[in-house]
Amino acid sequence: MTDHILHLKCLICGKTYAPDEIAYVCPDHGAEGIVDVQYDYDLIGRRISQGDLLYNTNYTIWRYKPLLPINRDSKVPPLTVGWTPLYRTRRLAAELGLKQLWVKDDGRLPTASFKDRASAIAVIKAQEQQATMIAVASTGNAAAALSGLCASVGQPNIIFVPETAPPAKIAQLLVFGSQVILVKGSYDDAFELCLQAAAKYGWYNRNTGYNPYMTEGKKTVSYEICEQLGWRAPDRIFVSVGDGCIIGGIHKGLTDLLELGWINRMPKLMGVQAAGSAYLYEAWQNGEDVLIKPPIKATTIADSISAGLPRDRLKAMRAVRETQGAFISVTDKEILAAIPALARPTGIFAEPAGAAAYAGLVKAVNEGLVSANERIVVINTGNGLKDVASAMTAVQQIGTQAQRVEPSLAALERIIL
């Protein structure tokens, strides 16, 4: 039973619905009527405690099952989703003049991106509804996550991605056996086509910013960060932002922990956007209403955070404003520079979207937005092998290249000595 869910609340009008009353969004606002899952924290607190977790050897997101919007007896996918490493990065911190810096590496998840957290929930919710097909629109990572999780349980799925998605991400979809639709257009075009098709054919829709349960999967990163830090919440969390669902999920997870009394303060959330896809940064800077702000034309090398109209923009804006955080904009050049800058002191290889979070921290330090004594977490949302072409561009940008040599020691010595 999901008796720990009180209702679903529309973020626009505040209207509430029973979980089985609507499928995805508040009908009064069409596809924009994103809702938030509201919980009975008193009931949850009676079912799980920090002490229980001390003895829990299930190091996946399912260790937090009583906090998730699924039945207590729901069968979970077999892939190991969650409990990614949180690295204390002293060398990286020293380079920036910081004392305490951690990197949460979600590039270590089964399909190599943060999006596995949401897709694991999507598979369960779809199976609760006995869905014959799950659909998603994605720039690549959410698609690969859904594809891999579905493969692990034999769940048919159909994927809509822009035809410009990196080949490595498309390869994942095909290897996992998904039906792949390459849309001749942008992510926003793929999103709209997926909405229309899912509605017409009755498919379960995993789309971010439409399906409210995707936030609930992504919030698990907050539980892990705080538990890995001994329940002492960091001062700031830096994360890249495209559609807005990840930062909204981080905020939701932290809110859960505050309501349960497991942490005693809310970290400031720092959303980092690519300058070519800075819808939320612009709205935050200019005090614009994201409900009426028109779409922008998004162009960035960080395909995973390219969104002309962020679908989860209400939750993303709330996350930054309610935590007294900030949005930061970084150029593609700064994003590319951040890939080796993050990798060389840490051994963490990030794709452009993941590296964008570190680029945002660099900019924040340079602009005096953070102090040396703050405890800071940067989230890497995707592995660099997702986009090898960008990684090669990044190292070329700083003058690093491989050296060819004849197979003789004399030839080698002419290069290295």
N, C-alpha and C positions, 0 to 999 in steps of 0.2 A: 504493500500500500504506500501511496505518497501522501499520507495524512499530515506530513510535516510541511506541506505546501499550503499556505493560507489561500492565496489567489494569484492571479496574474493582473498586474496593474499597468494601464496605459500611461506612457510617459508624456503624452500630449494633454489628455483631458482628465487623467486620474481615475477613469472608470475602471472597475475591477471585474474580473471574470473568474469563474471556477475553472480549474485546469482542463476539464473536459468540455467547457462551453465554447471555446474558440480553438482553432487549430494553430494559428501563428500570431496574427496581429489584431489590434482593435479594429473592428469593421467600420467604425465611424470615420476612420482616416485612411482607408485603403492600405496600400503597401507600406505607407509611412507610419502606420500606427503600432510601432514597436512597443512591446510590453515587457515588464520586468517580473521575474518570479519572486514572490514574497513568501517568507518562511516563518514558521512558528519556532522561534529560537528557544523558547522555554522547553518545548518538546524535544528539540534537537539536543539541547544541553543535558537532558536526562538520558539520552541515548549514547552520547559520546563525550569524552572528556580528554583533556591533554594527557592525563594519566593513562587512559586507555591506549593512546598512541605510543607510549613508552614501550609497551609490550606487543605492539602490532608489527609483525614481520612482513606484512604485505607492502612492499615499497613501490607502489603504483598510486595513481590517483584514487584507486578504489579503497585505500586506507581511510579516505574521507567520505565513504559512501553515504553515511547518514546526513551529510551536508549537500548531497547531490539530488537532482530532481528525478530520481528513478526509484523503482520499487526495490525494497530491501532484498528481495529474492531474485532480482533481475540477473540473468546470465550475462557476464561481461565478456568482451572480446579477448582473445588469448594473448594478443601482442602486449608487450610491457610498455605501457604509457604512463609517464610521470616519473617523479623523483629523480629528475636530471641533476647533474652536479652543480653545486654553487661554489665556485672557486674564489678563494681569497687571493687577490692579485696584487701582491706587494710591489713588484717591479713596475707594473702599470700605474699603480697609485703614486709611486715616487716620481714617475715622469710627469704626472699632472700636479704634483704638490699636494696630494691628498693622503690622508692617514689610513682610511678604511674604505676599500673598494672591492666589491665582489662582482663576478660575472656569472650569471645563470645561463648555462649552455643548453638551450632547447634544441640545438642542432643535433643532439644525441638521441632524440626520440626516434621511434621505428622508421618513419618515412622522412626523417631529418628536418622536421620543422615543428614549431609550436602548435600548428593546426591539428596535430593528432589529438590534442586534449579535447577539442570540440567535436571532432569526428567520432571519437569513441562514444560520446554521449549521443550523437546523432544516430549511430547504428543501434544503440539500445532503444531509443525512443521510436525509431522506425519499426523495430521488431515488436515493440509493445503494441503498435498499431497494425501489425501484420502487413506491413507495406511490401509490395512486390518489387518496387523499384525506389531507389533513393537518387535524387538529382541535386547537383550543385553547380553554381557558376563560380569561377575562381581565376585568379591570375596564375595559378599553378600549385601553390602549396596546400591550400584547402582541398583542392582537387586530388592531389597525391595522397593527402592524409585520408580522405574519404575512400579513395581507391584501395589503399593498403588495408585499412580497417575492414572494409567490405570483403576484400579477398580473404581475410583471416577467418571469416564466418560464412563465406559463400553467398553473400548478399549481392544481387544484381544492382548495378548503378550506372548512371549516365552523367557525363561530365561536359560542361560547357566552358571552354577556355578561349581567350583571344588567340588567333593563329600566330601572334608574335611571341607567345610564351616561350621561355628558354627550352631548347631541345631536351635537356636533362629532365625537366619536369614532365614534359610530354612523354618521354620514354618511360618514366615511372608508371604513368597511367596505362600505357599499352602493355607493359610487362605484367601489371596486376590484373589485366583482363577487363578493364572498364570499357564501356562504349564511349568513345571520345568524339566530341563535336568541336571542331576548330572554327570559331566564329570569325568572320571577316569584319572585324571591328574592335572596339575597345572592351575592357572589362565591363563597363556599364552596359554596353550592348549585349554582352553575354549574360549579364545578370537579368536584364529585362526578358530576353528570350527564355531563360530558364524559368522565370516566374510564370510566363505565359504557358509554357509547355507543361510544367508541373501541375498547374491548375487545370489544364485541359485533360490531361491523362491520369490525374489522381496520384501522381508520384509524391513520395515524402520529400519535402523541400528542406535541404540543409543550409540554405543560403544565410550567410552572415547578415545581421541587421534586419532580418525578417523572421527567422526562427529564434525565439527567445532563449532556447535551451543551449545555444552555442556559447553564450556568455557564461553559462553555468559550468561548461567544461573548461573554458579558459581561466576561470577564477581559481582553479586548483593551483596555478603557479604561485599565487599569493600565499596559500596555505603552506606550500613547500618552502618558500623563501623564509617565512617567519619561523616555521618549525626548525629549519636548518640553521637559523640564527638564534636558536634557543628561545624562541617566542619574544625576542627583542626586535621589534619592527625597525627597519632602516629609516633614515631620514628622508631619502629620496629614491625613487625608482625611475630609471630611464628606459623607455621602450619606443620603438618605431611605431608610427601610426599611418594606416592607409584607410581602411573602412571604419576603423574605430572600435572594432569588437574586442581586440586584445586589451587595450587600455581600459575599456569599460568593464571587461571581465576582471582585470586586476583590481579595480576599484570595488567591484562587487565582492570579491574574495576578502579583501581587507575589511569591508563593511561587516561581513559575516563574523570575522574574528573579533571585531570591536563589540558587536552585539553579544557575542558569547563571553566576552571578557577575557579572551585569550591574548590580546595585545592591548596596550593602554594608550596608543596614539595612532593617528592616521599619517602614513608617509605622504610626502608631496609627490604627485605623479607628473613626470616630465615627458610629454609626448613629442616625439621627434618626427618631423615630416620632411620629405624631399621638397626642395624649392620648386620643382616643376609639378608638384602635386600637393600644394600647401593649402587646401581648402580650409581645414580646421585652424591652422595657424593664422590665416588671414582673418577668419571670423573672430577668433580670440583676440587678435591684435586690434581689430576695428570695432569690436563690440557688436558684431552682426548676429542676427537671429538665424540659426542654421535651418530652421524650418522653412524659411522663405529665401534664403541665399541660393541663387541659381548655381547649377553645376559649372565647373571650370574645365578647361582642357588639360588633362593630366599627361605629362611627359617626363619620365625619369628612368634612369638605368635600373633603379630599384623597383623592379616590376611588381614585387609582392606588396608594395605600399603605394601603387599607382591607382588612384581612384578619383575620378572627376566629381563624383557625388558620394561621399562616404555614407554608407547605408546605416551604420550604427553611430551616426554623428551626435545624436542626443545623449547617448551614454558616454561617448568620448568627451564631449564638452562638459558634461556634469562631472566626470572624473577629475578633470583638471581644475575646474572652478571650485568644486567643493573641497578639494585638498590643498588649495592655495598653491597649486603647481604652476606649470607654464607649458606652452607649446613653443617649440624651437624649429627653425627652418634651416636645413643644410643643403648645400649644392651637391650635384652629382660628383664634382671633383673632390669635395670634402668626404663624401661617402666612400669613394674609391680609395682615397688616402687612408681611410679608417680601417680598411680590410687588412693590410699588412701591419698597420700601427697597432691593431688589437692582437693580431696573430703572433707577432714576433716576441713580445714579452710574456705571452700566456700559452701559446700553442692552440688557441681557439680560432678556428677557421669559420668565418661568417660570410654568408651571402650578402649582397648589397643592403637589403632591408635590415638584416641583423646588425651589420656594421654601422648603419645609420644611427642606431641608438648610441653607439660609442662616439660617433662624430658629433652628436648632440651634446654629450658630456664634455667633449673637448671645447666646443663652442661655449658652453655654459661656464666652464672654468675660465676661459679667456675673457668672458664678459662679466666675471665677478658674480655670477648667479648662485654659486655654491661656495661654501667655506671649507677650509682644509680639514676641519674636525668632523664634518658630517659623515655619516655612515651611508654609503651609496651602493646601490645595486644596478647593474646594467644587464638587460636581458638580450641575449642573442637568440633571435627567433628562427634562424634557419642556417643550415650548413652551407659552407662555401662551395661544395661540390654540386650544389643546385645550379650554379651559374659560373662555370669555369671560364667562360669568355670574359666576364667582368673581372674575375680574379687576375687573369693574365693582363688585362688592361691596367689594373691597379698596380701591379708590380712594374710594368713598363713605365707607368706614370712617374715612378720614383727611381727609374734608371736601373732596375734589377733585371738581369737576363741570364739565361744559361750560357755556358761557354763550351764550344765544340773543340775537341782535341783529338789528335791522332793517338792510336793506342800504344804509346811509348812513354816511359818515365821522363825522358828528355823533353818531349813535347809538353807534358804536364808541368814540368818545372818552369818552363818559359811562361806559363800562365800564373802559377801560384806563388812563385818566388820573386 
